[in-house]
Amino acid sequence: MTHIDTLNAILDARFSCRAFRSDPVDQDTITAIVATAQKVPSWCNAQPWQLTITSGSATDNFREALYAHAMATAPAPDLDWPEKYQGVYADRRRACGFQLYNAVGIEKGDRPAAARQMMENYRLFDAPHVALVTAPNELGPYGAMDSGGFVTAFTLAAAALGVATIAQAAIAAHAPMVRDHFDLPEDRNLLCAISFGYADPDHPANSFRTARAPAADVIDWKN
């Protein structure tokens, strides 16, 4: 097997897990995931990402506080949300949503059920751990871009070790609450969270996989 075959096998194994078992990941494994993710490139090797990682009661306390806050408070992200999704981007987003709703038995047009499923983000999908990812405000979109590479590497390193993940921009929607809860510095943007643990393979929310556009759709050759 070549290196590209190994990489493809890990990429194929990774998925956005939306139901976790309760058993925790040991700290040595978490450290190994982070150490591997640290190897990604970043602008001028700045490595702007910083993590706050919870376990045990810290996860449960955050889950309870976050859910209550999200139920009662409008979003207030540090970075602006996308203005809109159009064309193929809207199509892909819609297809992912329908796959999830079909998997968990939500009928088309059942907005209350869809809203309840969305709120599972704020229960961290029952994950035993969450990693909050921040970057310095002063690095702006480039710090966020570098940190996105780290998030990808984290999810792949986790998959290689049998640990399931889901990267959640939804958590960043409540940045002020998260910052207060963990006493995070005001000079760092909350970019996303990564909930992680061991997947519940029997939960219907984990039964589907999203498609990827073929390479031909994203390459504009210039010869």
Kinemage of the C-alpha trace (Angstrom):
@kinemage 1
@onewidth
@group {chain A} dominant
@subgroup {mainchain}
@vectorlist {calphas} color= white
{ca met a 1} P 0.000 0.000 0.000
{ca thr a 2} L 1.412 3.409 -0.969
{ca his a 3} L 1.206 6.476 1.239
{ca ile a 4} L -1.679 7.855 -0.849
{ca asp a 5} L -3.598 4.622 -0.295
{ca thr a 6} L -3.066 4.945 3.456
{ca leu a 7} L -4.192 8.571 3.406
{ca asn a 8} L -7.288 7.727 1.388
{ca ala a 9} L -8.136 4.914 3.806
{ca ile a 10} L -8.005 7.355 6.740
{ca leu a 11} L -10.036 9.961 4.844
{ca asp a 12} L -12.632 7.331 3.980
{ca ala a 13} L -12.809 6.241 7.631
{ca arg a 14} L -13.380 9.771 8.926
{ca phe a 15} L -16.943 11.048 9.173
{ca ser a 16} L -18.834 13.634 11.189
{ca cys a 17} L -20.005 11.641 14.180
{ca arg a 18} L -23.370 12.690 15.614
{ca ala a 19} L -23.729 10.088 18.373
{ca phe a 20} L -20.994 9.022 20.781
{ca arg a 21} L -20.546 6.359 23.414
{ca ser a 22} L -19.887 7.596 26.942
{ca asp a 23} L -16.503 5.946 27.466
{ca pro a 24} L -13.657 8.487 27.475
{ca val a 25} L -10.519 8.666 25.379
{ca asp a 26} L -7.366 8.344 27.467
{ca gln a 27} L -5.159 11.414 27.744
{ca asp a 28} L -2.185 9.796 26.004
{ca thr a 29} L -4.315 9.146 22.924
{ca ile a 30} L -5.626 12.723 22.923
{ca thr a 31} L -2.082 14.035 23.212
{ca ala a 32} L -0.991 11.819 20.313
{ca ile a 33} L -3.825 13.210 18.155
{ca val a 34} L -2.794 16.791 18.913
{ca ala a 35} L 0.908 16.066 18.390
{ca thr a 36} L 0.164 14.638 14.943
{ca ala a 37} L -2.148 17.524 13.997
{ca gln a 38} L 0.609 19.969 15.018
{ca lys a 39} L 2.570 18.915 11.914
{ca val a 40} L 0.340 20.810 9.476
{ca pro a 41} L 1.722 23.888 7.699
{ca ser a 42} L 0.847 27.405 8.791
{ca trp a 43} L 1.696 30.889 7.567
{ca cys a 44} L 5.287 31.673 8.690
{ca asn a 45} L 4.980 28.583 10.926
{ca ala a 46} L 2.949 30.695 13.367
{ca gln a 47} L 0.847 27.698 14.530
{ca pro a 48} L -1.865 30.084 15.779
{ca trp a 49} L -4.314 27.491 17.102
{ca gln a 50} L -4.823 26.931 20.817
{ca leu a 51} L -7.016 24.230 22.339
{ca thr a 52} L -9.121 23.966 25.469
{ca ile a 53} L -10.016 20.281 25.905
{ca thr a 54} L -12.587 18.951 28.357
{ca ser a 55} L -13.070 15.580 30.006
{ca gly a 56} L -15.441 14.129 32.585
{ca ser a 57} L -17.449 16.626 34.614
{ca ala a 58} L -15.949 19.560 32.701
{ca thr a 59} L -17.610 18.263 29.527
{ca asp a 60} L -20.915 17.592 31.262
{ca asn a 61} L -21.008 21.002 32.955
{ca phe a 62} L -20.246 22.746 29.678
{ca arg a 63} L -22.821 20.672 27.784
{ca glu a 64} L -25.565 21.621 30.259
{ca ala a 65} L -24.642 25.313 30.323
{ca leu a 66} L -24.220 25.563 26.553
{ca tyr a 67} L -27.548 23.909 25.776
{ca ala a 68} L -29.426 26.190 28.184
{ca his a 69} L -27.704 29.253 26.747
{ca ala a 70} L -28.359 28.268 23.120
{ca met a 71} L -32.037 27.671 23.876
{ca ala a 72} L -32.423 31.217 25.224
{ca thr a 73} L -29.864 33.388 23.416
{ca ala a 74} L -29.321 34.578 19.853
{ca pro a 75} L -26.059 33.670 18.106
{ca ala a 76} L -23.087 36.025 18.539
{ca pro a 77} L -20.059 34.526 16.731
{ca asp a 78} L -16.632 36.150 16.761
{ca leu a 79} L -16.380 35.750 12.975
{ca asp a 80} L -19.254 36.570 10.628
{ca trp a 81} L -21.269 33.633 9.332
{ca pro a 82} L -21.329 33.045 5.548
{ca glu a 83} L -23.659 35.551 3.897
{ca lys a 84} L -25.474 32.843 1.941
{ca tyr a 85} L -25.109 29.487 0.223
{ca gln a 86} L -25.945 29.516 -3.485
{ca gly a 87} L -25.761 27.148 -6.435
{ca val a 88} L -23.753 23.975 -5.920
{ca tyr a 89} L -22.828 25.014 -2.367
{ca ala a 90} L -26.494 25.219 -1.421
{ca asp a 91} L -27.126 21.891 -3.155
{ca arg a 92} L -24.394 20.145 -1.170
{ca arg a 93} L -25.563 21.678 2.106
{ca arg a 94} L -29.155 20.659 1.423
{ca ala a 95} L -28.167 17.109 0.470
{ca cys a 96} L -26.261 16.657 3.726
{ca gly a 97} L -29.237 17.904 5.729
{ca phe a 98} L -31.666 15.572 3.963
{ca gln a 99} L -29.338 12.613 4.541
{ca leu a 100} L -29.253 13.336 8.256
{ca tyr a 101} L -33.004 13.859 8.512
{ca asn a 102} L -33.722 10.676 6.575
{ca ala a 103} L -31.343 8.722 8.787
{ca val a 104} L -33.001 9.830 12.027
{ca gly a 105} L -36.572 9.684 10.694
{ca ile a 106} L -37.393 13.378 10.332
{ca glu a 107} L -40.052 13.961 7.682
{ca lys a 108} L -39.504 16.665 5.072
{ca gly a 109} L -41.032 19.926 6.304
{ca asp a 110} L -41.050 18.912 9.979
{ca arg a 111} L -39.354 22.066 11.206
{ca pro a 112} L -39.759 21.392 14.953
{ca ala a 113} L -38.042 18.013 14.607
{ca ala a 114} L -35.286 19.545 12.470
{ca ala a 115} L -34.759 22.252 15.096
{ca arg a 116} L -34.513 19.627 17.859
{ca gln a 117} L -31.892 17.752 15.831
{ca met a 118} L -29.937 20.966 15.290
{ca met a 119} L -29.934 21.582 19.051
{ca glu a 120} L -28.073 18.300 19.529
{ca asn a 121} L -25.022 20.328 18.523
{ca tyr a 122} L -25.283 21.996 21.914
{ca arg a 123} L -25.437 18.660 23.699
{ca leu a 124} L -22.144 17.906 21.899
{ca phe a 125} L -23.890 14.813 20.531
{ca asp a 126} L -23.184 13.212 23.948
{ca ala a 127} L -19.424 13.217 23.281
{ca pro a 128} L -17.216 12.720 26.370
{ca his a 129} L -14.772 15.399 25.186
{ca val a 130} L -14.774 18.690 23.338
{ca ala a 131} L -11.814 20.689 22.031
{ca leu a 132} L -12.393 24.425 21.628
{ca val a 133} L -10.212 25.950 18.916
{ca thr a 134} L -9.117 29.590 19.146
{ca ala a 135} L -6.708 31.822 17.211
{ca pro a 136} L -5.387 35.347 17.845
{ca asn a 137} L -7.718 38.137 16.727
{ca glu a 138} L -4.797 40.037 15.208
{ca leu a 139} L -4.132 37.264 12.664
{ca gly a 140} L -7.633 37.648 11.228
{ca pro a 141} L -8.739 35.295 8.434
{ca tyr a 142} L -5.229 33.917 7.965
{ca gly a 143} L -5.099 32.665 11.544
{ca ala a 144} L -8.499 31.087 10.964
{ca met a 145} L -7.323 29.513 7.699
{ca asp a 146} L -4.248 28.020 9.383
{ca ser a 147} L -6.403 26.709 12.207
{ca gly a 148} L -8.729 25.086 9.696
{ca gly a 149} L -5.800 23.006 8.506
{ca phe a 150} L -5.154 21.979 12.089
{ca val a 151} L -8.808 20.992 12.590
{ca thr a 152} L -8.650 18.780 9.498
{ca ala a 153} L -5.446 17.132 10.701
{ca phe a 154} L -6.956 16.598 14.162
{ca thr a 155} L -9.932 14.751 12.701
{ca leu a 156} L -7.699 12.587 10.508
{ca ala a 157} L -5.253 11.761 13.299
{ca ala a 158} L -8.224 10.849 15.486
{ca ala a 159} L -9.681 8.609 12.775
{ca ala a 160} L -6.317 6.861 12.412
{ca leu a 161} L -6.520 6.007 16.123
{ca gly a 162} L -10.160 4.895 16.010
{ca val a 163} L -11.506 8.068 17.614
{ca ala a 164} L -14.577 9.727 16.097
{ca thr a 165} L -14.958 13.497 15.728
{ca ile a 166} L -17.262 16.234 14.553
{ca ala a 167} L -16.067 19.784 13.896
{ca gln a 168} L -18.795 22.207 15.005
{ca ala a 169} L -19.032 25.809 13.876
{ca ala a 170} L -22.348 25.906 15.777
{ca ile a 171} L -20.489 26.186 19.084
{ca ala a 172} L -18.705 29.315 17.858
{ca ala a 173} L -22.139 30.906 17.421
{ca his a 174} L -22.129 31.423 21.187
{ca ala a 175} L -18.587 32.687 21.561
{ca pro a 176} L -19.258 35.132 24.441
{ca met a 177} L -20.805 32.394 26.610
{ca val a 178} L -18.014 29.930 25.792
{ca arg a 179} L -15.380 32.562 26.527
{ca asp a 180} L -16.940 33.337 29.901
{ca his a 181} L -17.409 29.676 30.800
{ca phe a 182} L -13.750 28.799 30.225
{ca asp a 183} L -12.242 32.229 30.936
{ca leu a 184} L -10.760 32.364 27.444
{ca pro a 185} L -8.712 35.452 26.500
{ca glu a 186} L -10.576 38.299 24.841
{ca asp a 187} L -7.819 38.638 22.225
{ca arg a 188} L -8.560 35.240 20.656
{ca asn a 189} L -11.362 34.325 18.246
{ca leu a 190} L -13.362 31.191 18.970
{ca leu a 191} L -13.332 29.411 15.610
{ca cys a 192} L -15.089 26.114 16.264
{ca ala a 193} L -15.279 23.139 18.580
{ca ile a 194} L -14.397 19.518 17.912
{ca ser a 195} L -16.523 17.069 19.870
{ca phe a 196} L -14.845 13.678 20.024
{ca gly a 197} L -14.894 10.217 21.548
{ca tyr a 198} L -15.868 6.742 20.364
{ca ala a 199} L -18.735 6.485 17.892
{ca asp a 200} L -21.997 4.744 18.693
{ca pro a 201} L -22.172 2.546 15.577
{ca asp a 202} L -25.813 1.611 16.151
{ca his a 203} L -27.181 5.162 16.237
{ca pro a 204} L -29.001 6.080 12.992
{ca ala a 205} L -27.331 9.512 12.891
{ca asn a 206} L -24.058 7.714 12.154
{ca ser a 207} L -25.481 5.569 9.357
{ca phe a 208} L -24.895 7.853 6.371
{ca arg a 209} L -21.879 9.338 4.600
{ca thr a 210} L -21.777 12.497 2.522
{ca ala a 211} L -20.579 12.553 -1.092
{ca arg a 212} L -17.634 14.498 -2.488
{ca ala a 213} L -17.452 16.299 -5.806
{ca pro a 214} L -15.109 14.694 -8.336
{ca ala a 215} L -11.747 16.366 -8.871
{ca ala a 216} L -12.852 17.525 -12.321
{ca asp a 217} L -15.514 19.725 -10.696
{ca val a 218} L -12.999 21.735 -8.669
{ca ile a 219} L -10.027 22.030 -11.065
{ca asp a 220} L -9.716 24.766 -13.681
{ca trp a 221} L -6.760 23.648 -15.792
{ca lys a 222} L -4.596 26.309 -17.465
{ca asn a 223} L -2.212 24.970 -20.107
